[in-house]
Amino acid sequence: MSIKIADLRTKTDKELTTLLEDMRAKLAAATMDMRAKQLKNVKQIAAKKREIAQILTLQNERQMEADNE
């Protein structure tokens, strides 16, 4: 599941925070599965890290805009 940045921009700050927590939990689970050699597609870990980075970037952009106003 890949999240589009345009979809993220339409979400509220609270929704982004909830999504971030969910993504971090999924990343932790995928990492544990990889260590237990149960994860079939290791590219999922990189994809989840990328999605987390996109959410954090968007949150930082919004914070900088709020600070400038």
C-alpha positions, 0 to 999 in steps of 0.5 A: 500500500503506497500512500500518495503525497496528495492524499496526505496533504488533504488529511488533518494534523490529527489524522496524520499523527494517527497514521504516523503511529500506525505506520511506525507499528507496522514498520516494527512488526515488519522488522520483527517478521524479517528477523524471524525470517517470516517476511516474504517481501523485504521491500515493504520495510523500505516502503514503510520508512518512505511513507513515515518520512513523507508524513514527517516532512508534511508535518514539519512543513505545516509547523514551519508555515504556522511559525512563519505566520 
